[in-house]
Amino acid sequence: MQFLCQPFLILNWRQSLLEWFPSLRLGTREMSKAELKQYVLEHRDDNEAFYELSDRIAANAKPLESDEQLIEIIRRHQNRRQ
């Protein structure tokens, strides 16, 4: 049991389990984007769920063609908040 006291193994046990057994991911891959977003907001310490949500957002992102497009998006977002 000497090897279990090494900090690297103790800190990375969860990550290792998830790599070896992906089915343990709490079903985040099966959640809808809205469900996953809500889950991430409720479980802010779950990095795997955060990265899953980030990957989904990036996969659906549309590239901007100009800086003006970004400015227009920001203006629309600000108008919605008012």
GUGU-398456 format. One record per residue (C-alpha): x, y, z. Coordinates in steps of 0.2 Angstrom, whole numbers, plus 5000, padded with zeros to 4 digits. Layout:
<nodes>
<node><px>X</px><py>Y</py><pz>Z</pz></node>
...
</nodes>
This chain:
<nodes>
<node><px>5000</px><py>5000</py><pz>5000</pz></node>
<node><px>5015</px><py>5011</py><pz>5000</pz></node>
<node><px>5011</px><py>5017</py><pz>4982</pz></node>
<node><px>4994</px><py>5024</py><pz>4986</pz></node>
<node><px>5002</px><py>5037</py><pz>4997</pz></node>
<node><px>5010</px><py>5045</py><pz>4982</pz></node>
<node><px>5002</px><py>5062</py><pz>4979</pz></node>
<node><px>5001</px><py>5060</py><pz>4960</pz></node>
<node><px>4990</px><py>5044</py><pz>4962</pz></node>
<node><px>4979</px><py>5051</py><pz>4975</pz></node>
<node><px>4976</px><py>5067</py><pz>4965</pz></node>
<node><px>4973</px><py>5059</py><pz>4949</pz></node>
<node><px>4963</px><py>5043</py><pz>4954</pz></node>
<node><px>4946</px><py>5051</py><pz>4948</pz></node>
<node><px>4953</px><py>5056</py><pz>4931</pz></node>
<node><px>4961</px><py>5039</py><pz>4929</pz></node>
<node><px>4945</px><py>5030</py><pz>4933</pz></node>
<node><px>4936</px><py>5040</py><pz>4920</pz></node>
<node><px>4949</px><py>5037</py><pz>4907</pz></node>
<node><px>4948</px><py>5018</py><pz>4910</pz></node>
<node><px>4929</px><py>5017</py><pz>4912</pz></node>
<node><px>4921</px><py>5031</py><pz>4902</pz></node>
<node><px>4904</px><py>5024</py><pz>4906</pz></node>
<node><px>4906</px><py>5032</py><pz>4924</pz></node>
<node><px>4905</px><py>5050</py><pz>4917</pz></node>
<node><px>4888</px><py>5052</py><pz>4926</pz></node>
<node><px>4879</px><py>5051</py><pz>4909</pz></node>
<node><px>4884</px><py>5069</py><pz>4903</pz></node>
<node><px>4886</px><py>5063</py><pz>4885</pz></node>
<node><px>4868</px><py>5057</py><pz>4885</pz></node>
<node><px>4861</px><py>5074</py><pz>4892</pz></node>
<node><px>4854</px><py>5087</py><pz>4881</pz></node>
<node><px>4864</px><py>5103</py><pz>4880</pz></node>
<node><px>4852</px><py>5112</py><pz>4891</pz></node>
<node><px>4852</px><py>5098</py><pz>4904</pz></node>
<node><px>4871</px><py>5098</py><pz>4903</pz></node>
<node><px>4872</px><py>5117</py><pz>4906</pz></node>
<node><px>4861</px><py>5115</py><pz>4921</pz></node>
<node><px>4871</px><py>5101</py><pz>4928</pz></node>
<node><px>4887</px><py>5111</py><pz>4926</pz></node>
<node><px>4880</px><py>5126</py><pz>4935</pz></node>
<node><px>4875</px><py>5114</py><pz>4949</pz></node>
<node><px>4891</px><py>5105</py><pz>4950</pz></node>
<node><px>4904</px><py>5118</py><pz>4947</pz></node>
<node><px>4918</px><py>5106</py><pz>4953</pz></node>
<node><px>4915</px><py>5093</py><pz>4939</pz></node>
<node><px>4928</px><py>5097</py><pz>4926</pz></node>
<node><px>4924</px><py>5083</py><pz>4915</pz></node>
<node><px>4906</px><py>5090</py><pz>4913</pz></node>
<node><px>4912</px><py>5107</py><pz>4910</pz></node>
<node><px>4924</px><py>5101</py><pz>4896</pz></node>
<node><px>4910</px><py>5091</py><pz>4888</pz></node>
<node><px>4899</px><py>5107</py><pz>4888</pz></node>
<node><px>4914</px><py>5117</py><pz>4881</pz></node>
<node><px>4917</px><py>5104</py><pz>4867</pz></node>
<node><px>4898</px><py>5104</py><pz>4862</pz></node>
<node><px>4898</px><py>5123</py><pz>4862</pz></node>
<node><px>4914</px><py>5124</py><pz>4851</pz></node>
<node><px>4907</px><py>5111</py><pz>4839</pz></node>
<node><px>4892</px><py>5121</py><pz>4835</pz></node>
<node><px>4901</px><py>5138</py><pz>4834</pz></node>
<node><px>4901</px><py>5148</py><pz>4819</pz></node>
<node><px>4917</px><py>5157</py><pz>4814</pz></node>
<node><px>4915</px><py>5176</py><pz>4813</pz></node>
<node><px>4919</px><py>5184</py><pz>4796</pz></node>
<node><px>4924</px><py>5202</py><pz>4803</pz></node>
<node><px>4926</px><py>5212</py><pz>4819</pz></node>
<node><px>4910</px><py>5221</py><pz>4815</pz></node>
<node><px>4900</px><py>5205</py><pz>4816</pz></node>
<node><px>4907</px><py>5203</py><pz>4834</pz></node>
<node><px>4902</px><py>5221</py><pz>4838</pz></node>
<node><px>4884</px><py>5217</py><pz>4832</pz></node>
<node><px>4883</px><py>5201</py><pz>4842</pz></node>
<node><px>4888</px><py>5211</py><pz>4858</pz></node>
<node><px>4875</px><py>5225</py><pz>4854</pz></node>
<node><px>4861</px><py>5212</py><pz>4852</pz></node>
<node><px>4866</px><py>5204</py><pz>4868</pz></node>
<node><px>4866</px><py>5220</py><pz>4877</pz></node>
<node><px>4849</px><py>5225</py><pz>4870</pz></node>
<node><px>4841</px><py>5209</py><pz>4876</pz></node>
<node><px>4847</px><py>5212</py><pz>4894</pz></node>
<node><px>4839</px><py>5229</py><pz>4895</pz></node>
</nodes>
